[in-house]
């Protein structure tokens, strides 16, 4: 459904996963009045997708979904901050004003507002999915026509995917977490704690179960998931299985990467078009699953509005990027710049005019090179905006990531693939980046360290960096330092406890089933 987030119906979501009742949505209707037609189910499904994109139903996230001090921040904005700001890819100007200093310096604790905001946004999303699923059982939909039942079963599979995505983020960010499904009754209660490895097993089982129900790759409406989205999430989790469970599973990663690669997707020839105001056109080739944005309907200051406006700093002209003003907040660090030794790589399009390479003070927007990945420009250079709001969709999953996952999994010993194919896939990315073959590599060049660097070059600011650095053992400790790691200008080693965020102190206090992560 093109621009699925254009919805009017706001339904009741009665589920709660914590005793912190400020975190649950308010009651608008009853399930009996909502789940009465296929159209209504589809409107509710739109709300589930919207949970990743917007934080409210009015302009600028007004009339927020949740009643809390962080309700307007939105899923994607908070997820970006936790996945990117504590890494070598981002330095953030307003660290003090936005309370992001501890995230930037990797000194956060259990009372950090951003840590809590992500946690509760995840569980709000899980609650929405659970309530939908309670009303999409075989018994509930038995009164519908056969054709409507078939559609509703697909909707149900999509809701399970979206819940699996949210739970994957919980598993990755927090480890051992509360666990609630549609089988739990709605209402306030203290959910049980699930261990990280068990949550991993549950997510993988869910995704394997729904992959047969979801439409084939490229066959669902725009913005909705297909089998390929489930395969991609499976592959991403398999790639990180050693972190999540202690046991590697690179062969299954290769298996599911092969399914996606054979699913009909192809690379978009022009890299920058993947991140512009018309990147919804790329869903027919490279983008497997987007989080949608639309000037008229997804009126959020988070999401890609944040990612387009935030990196416009110094003498950059906002109109060159399709908006009306820059926010002077997001730049990058010298260590990330060093990943681009060759100016021929179009992905490393740094803005240096008036910007220094070294960052002696994160609060100064002139320190740190600028780089804009996301723009609100159309393919022809025109744009439509409303006070800085954008049309740029966020590519949560895309084929380039699958190529790089395949290559890494093969190098780590996964069977079912070949080094030759891996080199070919990586070179396809580099030939796009270099606009020719001058950046091609061979098998001897394609080491694991090379793949980590290439993931940085290809996927920067796409919410993968923290997870990648943890998988490589470089996020904490002192083997790899970058400016302001640990709060020091040249970086210092940090405790391994920071490989996980803590369970927020508010939820820990209200749920006796929970145990705080080690070190907090």
N, C-alpha and C positions, 0 to 999 in steps of 0.2 A: 504494500500500500504506500504509494508515493507520499512522502512527508506524513508518515503515520502519526506523528505527534500533533497533528491538527485535530484535537478532540475537544468535545464540549462536556461530555458526561463525566462527572466526578462521583465516584461510587464510595460506598462505605467499605473500609478495610478494618475489620474488627480484630485482626490478630495482633497480639503483642508478644514480643520475645523477651521482654525484661519487665521488671517491676518498676522501672523508671517511666511512669506514665506520661511524662512530658515528651516522650519520644514517639508516641503513636499518633496516627492521623485522627482527625475529628470525624464524628459520625455525621453523614449527610443523608444517606438512604439505608434501607435494609436490603439484605441479599435477596429477599423474596421479591422486591420490586425491581431489582436490577437484572437478575439472571433469568430473563423471561424471553429473550429473543437472540438470534444469532448476531444481530447488529449490536445489541447491548454487550454481549460477550466480547465482540471485537473492540468495542470502545474501552472495556476494561483491560483487554490485552494491550491496547495502545498506552494505557496508564502504566502498565508494567514496563514497557519499553521506555516511556518517558521518565521513569525513575532514575535512569542513568544520565539523562540529558538536562532536566530542569528541576528546580527545587520548589516551584509553586506554579499556580495557574494564571498569574497575572504578570504584566511586564516587569522585568527585573526581578523575577522570582517572588513577586508579591503574592499574598494569600498563600503562604508557605505550606507545604505538605505536613511539616512537623512543627510542633510548638517547642522550640528550643532556641538558645542564643546563636546557634550555628545553622539554623534551618535554611537560611538563604544561600548557603555556600554551594550546594549541589554536589552530586556524586563525582562527576568527572573532574571538576576543579580540585576537590579534596584528594582524589586518587592521584592526579598529576602531582600535586604537592608532596605527597608521601612517597611516590615512586621516583620523582626526579630531583626535587630540591636538595635532598641529602647526598646527591651523587656529584660526579665530576661534570655533569652536563648543564647545571644551572647554578647561577648565583642570583639572589633575589634582593631587590632594593629595599622593600618595605618590611624587612624581617621583623622589626620591632612593632610597627603599627599593626601588622596582620598577625602578630604573635607567632611568626614563623622562625624566629631566631633559633629556638631549640631544634627545629627540624633541619635547618641549614647546618647547624653545628653538630648534629647527632648527639644531643644532650637531653632529649625529651624524657619525660616521665609519665606516670599513669594519670596525671591530672592535666596533661597537655590538651588544649582545646581542639587542635587538628587531629590528634590521635582519637579523641572521642567522636569528633564529627564524622570521620570515616567509618568508625565502628557502628555508630547508630544509623548512618545512611545505608550501610550494608544490610543491617537488620530490618530497617524499614522496608527495603526492597524485598527481602526474604518474606516479610509479613504480607506484602501485597501479593506475591506469588502464591504463598500458602492459601490465602483466602480465595484466590481465583481457583486454585486446584480443589479446594473443598467443595466448590460449586461446579466442578467439571468432571465429577465421577461418572462412571457408566450409568449408575442409578439416576443421577441428577439430569443427565441428558437423554434418557431413554424416551421421553415424550416428544423429542424433536424428530423431524423427518430423517430418513437415512442419509440424505445428502448433507443436511445440517449436522448430523452426528459425525460424519466424516470430517467436516470442517472443524468441529469442536475438538475432535481428537488431535488435530494438527495444532490448534490453539493451545491445547493442554500440553503438548510436547514443547511448544515454544516457551510456555511458562516454566516448565521444568528446566529448560535450557537457561533461561534468565536467572532462575534461582541457583543453578549450578555455577553460573558465572559469578554471581555475588558470593556464593560460598567459596569459590576458588580464590577470590580476593581475600576473604576472611582467613582462609587457610594459609595463604601466602604471607599476609601482613601480620596476623596475630597468633597463628599456630593452633593451640587447643582452645576451642571456643564454644559458646552455647549452640545447641542444635535443636531446631524446631522444624517440623514438617507439617503438611496438611493433616496428618493423622493426629496431631495434638489439637485439643480444643482451643477455640479462640478465646481471648481474654488474658488478663494479667496472671502470670504464674512464674515460677522459677524454673527455667528449662535446664535440662541436663547438660553436662559438659562432654564434648566429644574430642577424643585425641586426634591430633593432626593426621596421623596415618589412617585412622578409621574414617575421617572426613574425606580424605583422598580417595579411599576405596569407594565410599558412597557416591562421590561426584563422578568417578569414572564409570561406576555401574549405571548411574542415571543417564549419562551421556550415551553409553553403549545401548541402553534400552530405548532411547528416543530416536536414535539415528535412523532406524527403519521407518519411523512414522513421519519424520520431517520431509519436506519436499527435496527433490534432487538439487544438486548445486545449480545456482542461477535460475531456479524455477519458482521461487517464492516472490511475493511482492517486494518492492524496494523497501529496504530498512528492516525487513523481517528475516529471521534466520532460516537457513537450510541445513541439510546434512553436513555441508562443508563447514559451517560454523561449529557444529558439534565436533567434527573431526579435528578442527584447529584447536579447540579448547582441550580435547583429549591429548593432542600432540604436545601442547604447551605444558600440560601437567605431567605427561610422561617424561619430557625433557628434564623436569625438575624433581622427578620422583626421588632421587637420592637425597635431596634436601628435605622433602616432605615426609619420607618414610624410612630413610636410611638404606634403601635398596634401589639401585638404578634400574631403569627400564628403557634403555635407548632403542631397543629393537621395536617395541610398540610405537615409539615416537617415529621411527622411520616408516613403519607400516601406515600410520595415519597421515604422515606427510605425503606418502605416495598416493593415497586416496585423494587428497586435495589436489595434488599436482595433476592427476589424471581426471580431475573433475571439470575441466573445460576453462579454467582461468588462464589468463595470460598477463604479462607485465604491461602496464601503461608505458608507452614509449617516452613520455616527458615527465620526469620526476616531479617537478613543481606542480603539475596539474593534479597530482594525488592529494594536494593540500590546499586547493583554492575553492572559491565560492561555487564552482560547478563540479566539484569532485563527486557529486552523486552520479555523474555520467560514468565514473570509473568502476561502479559496482558490477558492470558487465564484463570487466576483465580482472582487475587486480584486487579491489576491495571486497573482502568476503563478508564482513559484518561491520556496518558503520553505526555510530551514535549520531543521530541526525541533528542538524541545526537548520533553522529557517527564520529569517528576519521577522516574518509575520506571526509565526506560531510558537517557536521555541525562544521566547524573549527572556533569556537568562544572561546574567553577567558572569556566569561560570562557563563551563563547556569550552567550545572553541572561541567564543567571544573573548574569554580570558586569554586564550592562546594566540589570538590574532592581535589584540590590543596590548597585552602585557609586554611583549618583546620590542615594542616600538620605543626607542630611547634616543636621547640626544638630538642630533640634527636629522634623524630620519623623518621623512614626510609621511604622515598617516595616510594621506590620499594615495600614496604609492602602493599601499597595501589594502585599500578598499574600505577604510574607516575614517572617522573624523578627527580622532586625536589618539595619541599614544599614552600608555600608562606608566612608562619608564620604570618597569619593575623587573623584567626577566632578561638576563644576559647569560653569557657562558664563561667558563673558566679556561685558563691557559692549557690545562691538561687535556681538555676536550679538543681545543684548537690543535694540539699536537697530533691528534689522530689524522689530521689532514695535511701531510707533508707536501702534497702536490696540489697546486692551485687549479689544475685541470679538472679536479673532482667538483662537479657543480653542486654537490650536496653541502660542501663547506663554504657557502657564500656568506662570509663574515662581513659585518659592517664595522669598519675600523676608524672612520672619520670622526675625530674627537673622542675616541674610545681608547683606553689603554688595555694592553694585554693582561697585565698583572692587576689583581684585585687586592689592594691594601685595606680597603674599607668597603664591605659589602653594601653599606647603605648609600654609597655614591653611585648613581646610575651611569656616570661616565667611566667607571672602572669595570673592565670586562668587555670583550667584543660583543657587539650585537649580532644577532642572526635571527632572521624571520623564516620559520618553516611554514606556518599556516598564514594564508592571506584570505581576504574576502573578495578577491578579484575574480571576475569571470574569465573564461579562456581568451576573450578578445580584449581584456584590460578594463572593461567597464565594471561597475559594481552597484549594488543596492544595499543600503544600510539604514538603520534608524537609531541615531545616537551612538553608533558603534556596534550594534547588534549585527550578526553575521549569518551567512548561508552555508558556511563551511562545515561539512560533516567530519566527525573524528573517525579515522579508520582503526577501529578496535582490533580487527584482524585483517591482514592482507597477505597476498601471495609471497611478497619478498621475505617476510618473516618466516614463512613455511620453508622457503629455499634455504635460509640460514639455519633453521632448526634441523633440517635434513642433513646439512653439511656437518653441523656439530655432532649430531647423534651418530653419524657414520664414523667420524673421527674418534668418538668415545667408545666405539666398539659395537654399535647397533648393527644388526644383520638385516638383510633385505634391501640394501642399497649398495652403492659403489662410490669410491673416491672419484672416479671419472665423472659420474653424474653430478656429484657435489661440486666439483670444480666448474663444470658447465653451468650449473645454477648460479654460483657465485659470480662467474664471469658475465652472465647475463645482467646481473645487477650493476657490475662495474662498467660494463659497456654502455649502459644507460647513463651512469654517473660521469663517465669520461667522454661520452659521445663518440665512442670509437673503441678500438682494441688496445690502446696504449696502457690501460690499467689492468690488463688481463694477468692472471696468476697461473701457476701450475701446481701440481700435487705437492711438490716439496715446499712451496710457499704457504700452502693452506694448513697452517697449524691451528691449534685451539686458541692461542693468543691472537692470531690473525682474525679468527672468527669473532672473538669478543670485540676487537677493534672495529671490524666490519659491521657488527651489529650496532655499535655506537654511531658509525657514519650513516648507516641506512635508516636506523629506527630511532634516532634521538628524538626526545620529547614525545614519544609514543607510549610512555608508561611501561617500559620494559627494563630500564637501566638498573634500578635497585635489584630486581630479581636476577638479572644477568650477573651483576657483580657478586651477589651472594652465591650463586651457583659456581662461580669461579673462585670463591674464597677470597675476594678482594674488597668486599664492601666494608667489613670490619677488619681489625688487626692493623698491621703496619706494612704489609707487603706492597700495597699500592696507596700512595698518598696524593691528595689534591688540595688545593687551597681551601682553607676553612673546614677541612675534615677535622672533627673534634674541636672546632672553635679556634684553631691556630692558623695564622696567616699562611703558613707553608704546609699545614696538615700534620696531624699526629695520629698514632695508632688509637683505635677506640675498642672498647670492650665488645666481645662477641655477643653480648646480650642484645645489642642493637640490630642484630639480624632479624629480630622480631620486635614489633611494637607491643607495648604492654596492654593488658586488659584495662579499660578505663576504670578508675577508682570508683566512679559512681555505680557501675554495674557490678563490680567486685563486692561492694558493700551491700548491694541489694540481693545478690544471688549467692547463697552459701555453697552452691554446687561448683562454683568457679574457683580456680587456683591461679594466682598470678604467675606470669612468665618469669623464669629464673633471672634474678638480678635486679628486679624492680621492687 
